Amino acid sequence: MSRIGRAVVAGAGLIGTSIALALREHGVEVRLSDPDPAALRLACDLGAGGPFDPAADRPADIAIIAAPPSAVPAVLRDIQDRGLAHVYTDAASVKDGVITEAERLGCDLSTFVPGHPMGGREKSGPSAARSDLFLGRSWALCPTGKTDPGAVATVTELARICGAEPLTIDAAAHDRAVALVSHAPHVASAAVAARLLGADTAALALAGQGLRDVTRIAGGDPHLWVEILRHNAGPVAQVLQEVAADLAGAARALRAADPAGAPVQGLLDRGRRGHDAIPGKHGAQRTPDYAVVPVVIPDEPNALGRLFAAAGEAGINIEDVRIDHSPGLPVGVAQLSVLPGAVADLARALAERGWSVHA
Amino acid sequence: MSRIGRAVVAGAGLIGTSIALALREHGVEVRLSDPDPAALRLACDLGAGGPFDPAADRPADIAIIAAPPSAVPAVLRDIQDRGLAHVYTDAASVKDGVITEAERLGCDLSTFVPGHPMGGREKSGPSAARSDLFLGRSWALCPTGKTDPGAVATVTELARICGAEPLTIDAAAHDRAVALVSHAPHVASAAVAARLLGADTAALALAGQGLRDVTRIAGGDPHLWVEILRHNAGPVAQVLQEVAADLAGAARALRAADPAGAPVQGLLDRGRRGHDAIPGKHGAQRTPDYAVVPVVIPDEPNALGRLFAAAGEAGINIEDVRIDHSPGLPVGVAQLSVLPGAVADLARALAERGWSVHA
């Protein structure tokens, strides 16, 4: 039997509304609250649930605090005092400081399961919410020694309802992990992008897809990121210091005309192995099993649609696609990933239909 | 009238063979040479031209040296001495050192137009060549004060035949530009990826699309990159030193609990503005004009094909697509870019056909 029939979501922003939408899709009764009445109304209008009514409501099975890290402990204390739910969790992207502060405020840690669903978007607010925001993502659970196992089971079910993979991890280890895989890479991306300020037009015209990839996340909201970094300062500083030392060492070695030693060649070797360690699709190691078939796509109506239709008619499943943009010219290249055995059939089928295939 | 009827390509690797294929598609007679007979034979079998015959051939309109930077000057001197062509160019990714060395070797700089087509792939060798490798890319031309204007006109035509945009730029400015937009970002990507070595599985399971983007180019061949960095050591070292200083400063400010000052918030602000300065599709500034429609795609045969067919049936042109991989679960999300006015029609058409649309 389901542990979650009724839920309270405190915070109707992107994360809270997305969780609420997923719960609603699974028939859970959801009550929402938010200090901003407009956000609350919008989330309710989007079908995320009804507004929380302190007079009428009996305790819910779970309360989810979807608020910034600095707000979570006080909200937790408040709603625990009011007995709003049997189990409590949060969705803040840092965990160690939240737990320390919750303990300092005298929160009941037995019913609180610190959590962090790994979904997000560039946009924010309830209007950006999606019930599938956490689909296929990891959902970190950071129970402490005081956490009741039944509470962990309830939050595990919450993660599964949202389509995520629950992953139990110590809070400090979680914070070090997100410093490594998210927070420090964000700052590094910004540092590379910051060098482009003041570069002349001709230099920027030489930019390719590599630079676009490295700097994409530097387009995120600086204010939001400052808040995240503030709460995970130590672990992020540690990673940034190591990255800075590697880059300074590479610069020194290049000036000393020593590109073949550890500071440059060794760093590139380690970088490639680190890159290969990132899990790919379906949680597995990156699958090098797909073959990539480049196809020229003209900039005309429904070109991609016709391309995929042609592949479909040939009975070939496209596993992934990447579009290489073509600065300066009205054409692009679609890189189609297919099973290696399908390359010849795909190339033939597309060529027969007039596509410029480069398999 | 065309300036290029006959061409010699010295070097049958990825770049040389790709240029040769593009020339052949435009009816140019191409003769190839390569120190590796197997590479030469493969390039010829691929339709890139015939093998160079020193006894039979009269001077070509242009000779393209597609060799590593360290090999270009000696090859240039050799083929100029043999009078193989009226105009000479190269395709090495660094330019200042090549010109200096060519001058030292006594090459004729009036007929030599140093060049750098901005195309490339992760793979190398003639088998990876594509006639469209430079389609829509910039093609840097770095004439010196000694270069004959007629020679520049010929190499400009070469770039256009290959579908690229010729861009005239001073050699030293070129080298600083590629350090900024390509070489230093590569090392920075490797330095972020190198931190992942030794991270435990749980930490890596928290990795999202942002980390994948930042570290993608770190998967490139370290040996190839060491050669590139060796020939552009000074400009790359300068950029890396500045990035390292910014990251070290951010680390210090985070340890000092000062995330709102210039070293962190200021760096993120500059990073966002630098990111926004990168030209996007069709050489224009990034177009924020497309709306993105997320659609859940099941992991089943031809799911993407059916999705694009449905959009095509509804008469809607998909301008771009990105697939968000879903570690751990057999589903993904296709982010479809369409004109804002088409969002409602697309969402309705897809929903009618049973797709889970999140517009």
Interface residues (C-beta under 8 A of the other chain):
Chain A: M118 G120 R130 S131 D132 L135 G136 R137 S138 A140 G163 E165 L167 I169 A173 H174 R176 A177 V178 L180 V181 S182 A184 P185 H186 V187 A188 S189 A190 A191 V192 A193 A194 R195 L196 L197 A199 D200 A202 A203 L204 A205 L206 A207 G208 G210 L211 R212 D213 V214 T215 R216 I217 A218 G219 G220 P222 H223 W225 V226 L229 R230 A233 G234 V236 A237 Q238 V239 L240 Q241 E242 V243 A244 A245 D246 L247 A248 A250 A251 R252 L254 R255 A257 P259 A260 V264 Q265 L267 L268 D269 R270 G271 R272 R273 G274 H275 D276 A277 I278 P279 G280 K281 H282 G283 P294 V296 D299 P301 N302 A303 L304 G305 R306 L307 F308 A309 A311 G312 G315 I316 N317 I318 D320 V321 R322 I323 H325 S326 P327 G328 L329 P330 V331 G332 V333 S356 H358
Chain B: M118 G120 R130 S131 D132 L135 G136 R137 S138 A140 G163 E165 L167 I169 A173 H174 R176 A177 V178 L180 V181 S182 A184 P185 H186 V187 A188 S189 A190 A191 V192 A193 A194 R195 L196 L197 A199 D200 A202 A203 L204 A205 L206 A207 G208 G210 L211 R212 D213 V214 T215 R216 I217 A218 G219 G220 P222 H223 W225 V226 L229 R230 A233 G234 V236 A237 Q238 V239 L240 Q241 E242 V243 A244 A245 D246 L247 A248 A250 A251 R252 L254 R255 A257 P259 A260 V264 Q265 L267 L268 D269 R270 G271 R272 R273 G274 H275 D276 A277 I278 P279 G280 K281 H282 G283 P294 V296 D299 P301 N302 A303 L304 G305 R306 L307 F308 A309 A311 G312 G315 I316 N317 I318 D320 V321 R322 I323 H325 S326 P327 G328 L329 P330 V331 G332 V333 S356 H358
